[in-house]
Amino acid sequence: MQVTRQSERWDLARCGAPARLAWTLQRAAWSAAQAALDAGDAGGALLRARDGGERDSAGPGIYADPSDPTKMFQQDDNTFRDAVTFATILAILWVFASAYTQLEKLP
């Protein structure tokens, strides 16, 4: 069950005017920040829905632990790292091969 709407009432009658004003301004700032976060979440949900829903709600590469569904773990995507490592090894081999051919040409 998820709380979708909540209403709070605070009695500030015994507080002074500056305290009431400060509390009201702080509450308005907090509410504005929460509204911005909610708008961001709604925008993200809209983009995910437009994406075709190919990704699960937790995100790509994020899986639930079968023994504890509230615990999540993320599997690293090493494809890019593997490609960089492979390219680096090829570059080092090319440098050694080039150096060897240049040394063979020396008198």
C-alpha positions as CSV (number, residue, x, y, z in Angstrom):
1,M,0.0,0.0,0.0
2,Q,1.3,3.4,-0.9
3,V,0.3,6.8,0.5
4,T,-0.7,9.0,-2.4
5,R,-2.1,12.0,-0.5
6,Q,-1.4,13.3,3.0
7,S,-2.7,16.4,4.7
8,E,-1.1,18.0,7.8
9,R,-2.4,20.8,10.0
10,W,-0.2,22.7,12.5
11,D,-1.5,25.1,15.1
12,L,0.8,28.0,15.1
13,A,-1.5,30.3,17.1
14,R,0.9,30.4,20.1
15,C,4.0,31.3,18.0
16,G,5.0,34.8,17.3
17,A,4.5,36.4,13.8
18,P,8.2,36.0,12.8
19,A,8.2,32.3,13.8
20,R,5.0,31.7,11.9
21,L,6.4,33.5,8.8
22,A,9.7,31.6,9.0
23,W,7.9,28.2,9.4
24,T,5.5,29.0,6.5
25,L,8.4,30.0,4.2
26,Q,10.4,27.0,5.1
27,R,7.4,24.7,4.5
28,A,6.7,26.4,1.1
29,A,10.3,25.9,0.1
30,W,10.2,22.3,1.1
31,S,6.9,21.8,-0.8
32,A,8.4,23.4,-3.9
33,A,11.4,21.1,-3.8
34,Q,9.2,18.0,-3.3
35,A,7.0,19.2,-6.2
36,A,10.1,19.5,-8.4
37,L,11.2,16.0,-7.5
38,D,7.7,14.6,-8.2
39,A,7.7,16.4,-11.6
40,G,11.1,14.8,-12.4
41,D,9.8,11.4,-11.4
42,A,6.7,11.9,-13.5
43,G,8.8,13.0,-16.5
44,G,11.1,10.0,-16.1
45,A,8.1,7.7,-16.0
46,L,6.7,9.4,-19.1
47,L,10.1,8.9,-20.9
48,R,10.2,5.2,-19.8
49,A,6.7,4.7,-21.1
50,R,7.6,6.4,-24.4
51,D,10.7,4.2,-24.6
52,G,8.4,1.2,-25.0
53,G,8.8,-0.2,-21.5
54,E,11.7,-2.4,-22.5
55,R,13.4,-1.8,-19.2
56,D,12.1,-3.1,-15.9
57,S,11.1,-0.6,-13.2
58,A,14.3,-1.2,-11.2
59,G,16.4,-0.4,-14.3
60,P,18.8,-2.3,-16.5
61,G,21.2,-4.6,-14.8
62,I,19.4,-4.3,-11.4
63,Y,18.0,-7.5,-9.9
64,A,16.2,-8.4,-6.8
65,D,17.8,-10.8,-4.3
66,P,15.6,-14.0,-4.5
67,S,16.0,-14.6,-0.7
68,D,15.0,-11.0,0.1
69,P,12.9,-9.1,-2.5
70,T,13.5,-5.8,-0.8
71,K,17.3,-6.1,-1.3
72,M,18.6,-5.2,-4.8
73,F,22.0,-5.8,-6.4
74,Q,23.4,-4.5,-9.6
75,Q,25.5,-6.4,-12.1
76,D,28.3,-4.4,-13.7
77,D,28.2,-3.9,-17.4
78,N,31.8,-4.6,-18.3
79,T,31.4,-4.5,-22.1
80,F,33.0,-1.0,-22.5
81,R,35.8,-1.8,-20.1
82,D,36.6,-5.1,-21.9
83,A,36.7,-3.2,-25.2
84,V,39.1,-0.6,-23.8
85,T,41.3,-3.3,-22.4
86,F,41.4,-5.3,-25.7
87,A,42.2,-2.1,-27.6
88,T,45.0,-1.2,-25.2
89,I,46.6,-4.7,-25.5
90,L,46.4,-4.4,-29.3
91,A,48.0,-1.0,-29.2
92,I,50.9,-2.3,-27.0
93,L,51.4,-5.2,-29.3
94,W,51.5,-2.9,-32.3
95,V,54.1,-0.7,-30.6
96,F,56.3,-3.7,-29.9
97,A,55.9,-5.0,-33.4
98,S,56.7,-1.6,-34.9
99,A,59.7,-1.2,-32.6
100,Y,61.0,-4.7,-33.6
101,T,60.7,-4.0,-37.3
102,Q,62.5,-0.6,-36.9
103,L,65.3,-2.4,-34.9
104,E,65.6,-5.0,-37.7
105,K,66.2,-2.2,-40.3
106,L,69.2,-0.8,-38.3
107,P,72.6,-1.6,-39.8
